[in-house]
Amino acid sequence: MSDTKQEYLWWQKGVIYQIYPRSYQDSNSDGVGDLRGILQRLDYLEWLGIEAIWVSPIYPSPMADFGYDIADYTGIHQLFGTMEDFDELLAEVHRRGMKLILDLVPNHTSDQHPWFLESKSSRDNPKRDWYIWNDANEDGTPPNNWLSVFGGSGWEWDDTTQQYYYHAFLKEQPDLNWRNPEVQQAMMNVMRFWLDKGVDGFRVDVMWHMIKDKQLRDNPKNLDYAPNVDVTYNELIPAYSTDQPEIHDIVRMMRALTDEYDKRVIIGEIYLPIHRLVTYYGQNGNGAHLPFNFQLITMSWDPQRIATAIDEYEGALPPDGWPNWVLGNHDNPRIASRIGIDQARVAAMLLLTLRGTPTLYYGDELGMRDVPIPPDKVKDPQGLNMPDLNVSRDPARTPMQWDDSPNAGFTVEDAEPWLPLPGNYKRINVMNQREAKLSMLTYYRKLVQLRQQEPALHIGNFKPIHSDKQMIVYTREYENKCFLVMLNLSHRPCYYTPKGEGLRGKVIIATEPEREGTYLENTLSLGGDEGIIMLIDK
Ligand code: GLC
């Protein structure tokens, strides 16, 4: 395989940045972020050096699950603006040489979507079969034992038509029946609508949920379930309700349609173990371009486990499969809250030096932490449904902290932000960090820029060098340039002595900037929570 001849595309070379639109920037003083707000902040994103923006759903929605319950796939929710605002945003993103990725939610609609309203109107409505309807068991119980991710049964009884419908998430989010060709066609039309407008791709919500077992067999018990700790959904293993073989026909269909357009991308949201995940690349590259790799979110922060996962992933990728890594998103606690602010710097270096497209979650570049939300202010249905488990996703969805003015520049002083800001925003904000040499933002920007400048980092080879209970060491190499990355995931100093003739190199970026520009040789030592990127002397 000749690397030099291969053409690499924007979604391989660049960094993706996720915006949760409710929380990025409010432009009309209602306390909720919107499209014109994002437009105002494009200078910042360009300055940061990111390639593509993925925006969580912006479509008309009753907001039962904050936009992931869509009532019109080809409209814009008035909270976020108008179609003109969208068109302007897209044009402006493109003018700056960046890309815009939309969130596509094909697994379910809102219960207020006209399709569902028709479907539930009568058993013989032409759209009845667009959703998953089934009779009750003789004793009136639901057709099978499938559970909702957000708690309780996955089935909801409909009094009017005397049947149950299936919803993997809220009862306000009925699952579409993807075995029905009309549903497939309708969603392809949705994709076409946005692709024709020029959007650069889709992040496809819960891709592994989209097709369910035809026979609707009961899911088996999860023997590792920990009551009162795990969410109730984990009582069962979703063997029949997710990751069914037929999903690959659907993904292939989405890919084929996308391939009719130039250089667009399909990213799949998929929480599965590595060996299942990589099947979503399809065969000979006919599946998703980037099945999201959430290993760094779902694993414990243990250097040996992470090093093993990197190797398993690299080893399992199909020959034409491009890797990707994600540190955070709107469904999980923020990285700085999971592993602490010092390790968050190490994590950033890992994310931005691994082989494969990195996805950044807004605010992580400032070291934003999860914000405690008082019980009476909780908005997330997952949090509201399971109040004792501390699983609300609100803490990771709070407004972006732009400056030290009231409401952090997210919205005007007399508006109430939809989720509260933390007291620390006066210190932790873009304005403060932008010019500060030692800030997280400055550090992130350096990492993003180095990655963009150096082919070794965005398309180079990855080679694992060493890992133990404290550290991970690897190289990234392209043509005659080789970077060594050494990351200390522990709080104590660590030492690495390269085998062979020894090695000398210059520190290019370090979590402790004082080290940058210095030379290291032979035994490399790092303080606790340190990481370095070193250019090896040849
Ligand atoms: C995805 C979204 C999440 C949403 C769920 C149901 O996991 O990321 O926010 O609640 O799908 O649509």
Residues whose N, C-alpha, C, O or C-beta is under 5 A from the ligand:
A	BS01	GLC	D65 Y68 F169 D205 V206 D331
